[in-house]
């Protein structure tokens, strides 16, 4: 019959063997992950650049329309005041 000490020793031995076998696999997976990250960064770089360009363009368009809206509101207010439509 095995004692608790014997079972603990067996458990420790099994854990050591598992870790010994898993360490190269973990290392290889880490390297694969780095390669995948590099490839993704390489492929995403032009997309990020395009998104930055689109964001700048959208901001310019919004700014332009906001300015035009403000100018139009001023003109309408002046016209209303001139005609006497304001309350």
Order of alpha helices (4+ residues) and beta strands (2+ residues): alpha
